[in-house]
Each structure stands twice: as C-alpha cells, then as structure tokens.
Amino acid sequence: MSQHPIPSNDEMYRAILARDSSYEGIFITAVKTTGIFCRPSCPAKKPHRENVEFFSTPLEAMQQGYRACKRCTPLQPNGDTPPAIRDLLQTLGAQPTGRLRDHDLRQRGMDPSWVRRWFKRNYGVTFHAYQRALNLGQALQHLGIGADVTTTAFDNGYESLSGFQEAIRQFTGRSPSENRDTVVVYLSRVLTPLGPMLAGATQDGVCLLEFMDRRMLRTQLVRLVDRWNCAFAPGTAAASAQLKEELAAYFSGGLQAFSVPLITEGTAFQEQVWEELRGIPYGQTWSYRRLARRLGKPNAARAVGRANGDNRIAIIIPCHRLIGSHGSLTGYGGGLWRKRWLLRNEGTKFGYEETEVTHLKLSPEIAS
C-alpha cells in the first residue's frame, strides 16, 4: 500500500464513470457526501465531480477519515479469491475426477448461483464447465503418456466410452485417439497489485501471462490454439509455482530478472523482438526505433510496435519498457497507467512529459 503517482483528476473521474477495472490498484475514489472510499470499478451510483477525492492508496483515504465501501471491498486485494472458493478449488485439485453438484455446494453452505457467477466472472465459464475442463485436461494428459482410450475414460469418471469420446471431441474438436500429441496449457489466476493476471503454462514452461481485463486476451488464446494446436484446462504445471513466486518478488522490488522457463511460439520476427525486449535492463527504457536498429532493420519501428503489442507474456518479456523515440510514454495493452506503475516500480527515471493517449490503444508515436 505504498504511495505511487496517480493519473490526473479528470482521467480518474472518467475511469470511475466507465467503471474501468484496468485502473484497479492505481487509485482510490473517496466520496465526501458519504464518507466512503471505493475501487475505480465500484458498481455503486457515481457521485458528482465536486464530491469526489482521489487517493493513491486505501491507507491515505482512511487517514482522512473515510471508511471502506462494503460493496466493492477496496481493502481486499483486487481479484482476491474468497476463502470458500479457495477451499472448493483445493477439493477439485485433490479430486479432479470428482463432480460436485449444486446439492454438494449447498451442503458446504454455498449458494450455487453465487458460485456460478464467481467462476463466470473470474474464469469465463460456469463452475460446472470448469469442473468438466479440469477433468478433460487430466484425461488429455493421460492420453499423452500412452494410456488407452477406454481406461482413460473410466478412470476419469465417465460411465460410457461414447460419452467420453463426445466430451473430448467437443473440448478439442478431435477424437481421443487424435489427441495423443495435444499440448495441454494449464490456466490459473495470479493476483498482482495491478489486478489479476491469467497465466498459462505447460510442463515445459510459461506461454501466457496477461492481465485478465485486457481486451486482446481472448485473441491471444485463439492464436495459441491456431499456432500450437493446444487445449486449455484449469490447473497448474511445473512452471506455475515458480512464476507466482517470481512475480511476487518482482512486485515487492526484490527481483529484477526472471528465470522461469518461457515458451514464446511466434513468427521469426516476433521471436527476435521478444528476445531483444528481454535484453532491456531493469529500470531502463528503449525506443521502438532503437530496438529496430538493434535488429538491423532501422525502418521497422512500426513492425516492432506490432510485435511488441502481440507479446503474450507480459512483464517477464518487458514490453512496458518500450517508449516513443521522443521520450513519450506510449500506450500499453494492459492500460497506460499500468505501464507507468511498472516503470515507476522498477525505479525508471522520467524526464519527459507523458503523452495523453486513449487508455487501451497503442499510440501512433511508435513510428517516430
């Protein structure tokens, strides 16, 4: 909850009117007439401009006498998993072939509708769809190590071979026998000071790390499937725990270089750009033109910008360290103010005016 620079008041007021979740962790809104402070994305009725104060952290708001909103719970980490859901996920992790019905949820004191909404909001699927994906992900793993189809079907809780074959076909578009070489990408949420991120990992490394509210996230998932012929399943792989630990250390200022293995899977030019990005020192920035020159293609600044925007492993491949050639803080897929926060957190010195650009659009200055 340390203090950090925040956007202009006009920018922040526009963000709360739009309930823009990409500003989570950047500022807190306090309402003078009610004495309550909220997240930028709070669903409550928006106050008039003259009745609003903005703070960098909840602590600052509390020091001025404001109390936390009960609706958006700004004192909880953004995207935090409720204890009841954490227990539920632990149960599923221990018994991935089990099936919890609405009756089972009620016995645990949980409202099935609330559980369904939470999973839909945080994973994009209902709770029951999440369970099916978890189960089928394990089945694909078994097929990949040579298990026969019939044994895999019954070991994973299916009562008929035909039902299992149809479920696999709907999940991947291919029959079980055609899925023996399918790469399973395990998806999990990682909480950060800037909001929850979606991590994707295989047994060989991390292939995805994006802010969950990024508009391009779905496109990135589709591109992975098209390029890699993979299937997504909830869960974690060997690299997932290392990724989570290294991100926590990075955000706390204790880590400057990541060592978690990566799988980038791009075009030859994209791979070159992403490799150069990893060479930008912590606490420094390069221009798009400088990176293009390092590739031996001085006129390819615009192409570098496109490859930078296509990076699907944020922070670790530090696309936030690229700026305009005139020193302007250009756009960022996760939101311009996230980019500013990340650079400030790395101790980057800003000796220039930051451009006012549309929040989620890449500035034309990448061609400068």
N, C-alpha and C positions, 0 to 999 in steps of 0.2 A: 504494500500500500504506500510505497514511496511516491513523492511528488514528481510529476513529469509535465512537460509542456502540453498544453491543450489547444485545440483549434480556436478560431475566432468565435465570438458570441453568436454572430449571425450564422456561421457554419453549424454550430452546435444546435441552435434553435431549429434550423432546417432539418437537422438529423432527428430531433425528437418528434417533430411534426410527421416525419416519414417513418418513425419507429425503426430507424436504421440500426439493425443489430451489429453491423460491422464496426460501430463505434463503441461496442462493449469494452470496458476496461480502459477507455480513453478519457472519459469524463463522467461526472455525476450531475444530475439535474436536481435542484432544490426549489421547492415552491413556497414562497413567502407566506401566502394566504393559508396554507395548511400545515406548514412546519414539517413537511415530509420530503425526503430525498429519494430519487428513483434512478433506475437504469435509463439509458437513452431509448431503449426499446419498450419501455413500460406501456402496457395496453390501456392504462387509465386515461381519462379525458385530459387533453393537453391544456395547460394554463396559458393565459395571455403573456405576451413577451415581457411586459413590465413587472410581472410577478415571479420571474424566474432568475435564479442564481446558478452559476456553474462552478463546480469544484473539480479538482484533479482526482481526489480520492474520497471514499466514504468517510474516512477519518476527519478530513477537513470539514465536511458537512456536519458531522456530529459535534465537532469543536465549536461550531457556530449555532448549536442548539437544535439542529434538525434531527428527526428520527427516521428510521428506515421504513420504506413502503412495505406493507405486508403482501402486496400483490406481486411485485417483481423481485422481492427479496434481494436487494442490492448488496447485502453483507455476505451472501453466499458466493463462492466462485462462479463465474459465468459458465453455464453449461454443467454445473456440478450434478452428479448422479445422486438422486435421493437414496437414503440407506435401504429402503425396501427394494428398490430396483437393483442396488448392488448385491443384496442377498439373492435376488432372483437370478441375476447373471451368474453368480457363483454356483448356484444349483444347476443351472444349464451347463456350465463349464464342466462340472463334475459328472453330469449325466447327459451328454449331448444326444443320446438316442431316446431319451425320455420325452414325453409330451405332457405339458401342463395345460389343462383345460381351464375354462372360466371357473368351474367348480373348485379346482385346486387353488386358484388365485383367491377366491372368496374365503377358503379355509385359512389362507395366510393373512386374512384381514385386508385384502387389496381389492379395490374396485376394478373389475376388468376393463371398463370403459376408460378409466384413468390410465391404466397400464397401456392400453391400445393407443391412446393419444400420445403418451410419452414416447413410445417406440416410433410412432409415425413421425413425430416432430424431430426426434434425435437420430433416427436411423433411416427414415424414409419408407419404412414398412411397418405393418402391424406386428404385434407380439407373436401371433401365431405364424406369420410369414417369416419372422426372424427365426423362430424355432425350426421351421422347415429348412431354411437356408443353412442353419448350423448343422443340422442332421445330414443334409446333402453334401455339405463341404467335407464332412468326415467320410462319407461314402466315397466321394471322389478321391480322397487321399488313399483309402483302402484299395480302390481300383488301380491307382497309380503305382502301388507297390506289388501288384500282381495278384490280388485276391480275385477269386472268380465271382461272377455277377450274382449267382444265386446266394452264395454265402454272404456277400456284402449286403444284399437286400434284407435277409432275415436278421443279420447281426445288427442292422441299423433300424430295426423296429418295424419293417414293412411286413404285412401279413400275406402279400402276394407278389410274385415276381413281376406280373404285368403292371401292378400299381407302382412298383419301384421304377420300372423302365419308363413309364409315363412321367413320373415325377422328375427323373433325370433329364428326359427329353425336354420337358417344359423349362427346366432350370438352365440348361446349356444349349438346347437346340440340337443335341446329338444323342444317340443311343448310348447305353452304358459301355458297350464294347468299343465305341468310338471315342470314349473319354479317358482312355488309359494314359494318354500323354497330355491331358489338360492340366495346365498350371493353376493351382488354387491360390488366389490372392486373399489373404485374411484381413478383414477390415475391422478397425477398432477406433474408438474415440480417445483423443488425448487432450486433456484440459490444459490451457495456457492462460497467461494473464490477458491475452488478446482475444480470448474466446476459444471454443472447442475446435479441434482440427480432426480431420479424418486421415488416419494412417492406413496404408496398405502394404502388406509385407508377405513375401513367400518364405520358404525355408532358406532361400539364398540371400535375401536382403530386402531393403525397403524400396518400393517402387512408386509410392504415392504419399504425399503429405500436403494437404490443402486445408485452408480454413473452410469450415462446413457451410458458411453462408456465401462462399464465392460462387458467383453465377456460372462460372465455367466448370465447376466441379463435375456436373453430370457429363459434360462434353469430354472431360479428361477420362472419366470411367469408360465411356464408349470408345474412345481412342485406344485405350489399353486393350479392350476386348478385340477390336479390329486388328490391332498390330500384333497381339500376342496370343490370341485365341484362348484367353484365360476365363476363369469363372470366379466370381466373388462370393465369399462366405464370411459370416461374422466369426471373430475369434482372433487369436494372436499366433504369430510364428516366432521362430528363434530370435529374429532381429527386433521384434516389437518391444520387449522389455528394455533392451539396450537403447532403443530410440527414445522411449519415455524418460529414462534416466538422464540421457544426454540433453534432451530438451529442457528438463527441469534445471539442470546445471547451467545451461546456456542462459535461460531467462533470469536466473539468480545472479548472473555475472561471473560464474565460476568456470565456464567452459568457452573457449574461443575456437576450437577446431573439433569437428565431429569425426568419429571413427567408425560409426555404424556402416555396414556394407550397403551399397546402393545398386539398384538395377534401373538404368535410365531409359533404355529402349526408345530411341528417337532416330531421326534421319541422321546421316553422316554430318551434316552441317549443324543440326541441333546438338549432337553429341559434342562437337567441337566447342560450341558456345558454352554449353553447360560445364564442360571441363575448365574452360577459361574462367568462368564465374567462380568456380571453387578456388581459383588462384588469387582472387581479390582478397588482400589481407583484412583481417578483422579490424574494424574501426576506420576503414578507408572506403572511398568510393572511386569508381571509374566512370567515364562517359561511354556511351554506346559507340562513339567513333573510335575511342581508344581501344576498345575490345576488338572492333572490326580491324583496326590496323594490326593488332597482335595476331590476328588470323591471316594476315597477308591480303586482306580484302578491304582496303580503306573506304571503298564506296558502298559497303554493305551494312551501314549503320541501321538502316530501316529493317533489313533482314535479321540483324542481330536483335532488334527490338521485338520482332515477331517470335523469334526463338526464345527470347527471354520471357515473353508472355506465355509461351507454351510449356514452360518449366512446370512440372507437376510435383516436384519435391521442394516445396518452399522452405526457406530458412537454411536448410542444410546445403542446398545449391542456392547461394545467396543472391537471388535476382534483385533483392531490395537494395543491393549496393551499386546498382547502375543508375546514373543520373544523366540529365541533359548536358551537352558539351559546354553550355554557358553557366553551369553550376545550378541549374534549376532542379527542384525535386519533382521529377515527373511521376506519372501515375503508377499504380501498383494494383495487381489483380485482387489482392485482399483488402484494398482500401488505402488511399493515400496516407491517412493518419496512422495506419498500422506501419507503413513503411517508415514514417517519421519516428514512430516509437522504437522500432527495431534499430534504426541507426543511432538514435539517442542512447539506447540501452547499450550499444557497442562503443559508446564514447566518441562517435564521429563528430567532428567539429563542423558546424555550419557557418560559413562566412558569406552567405548569399541570401537573396530573397527567394522564398519558396513560392512557386507558381500556384495560382488558384486554378485547379483543373477539376473537371467533373469527377466525382468521388471514385467511381469504379472504371473509368476509361483511361486508356493509355494516351498520354499527351503526344501531340504531333512533334514535340521537340526532340523525340528520339532520333529524328532525321537530321538534327542540327549538327 
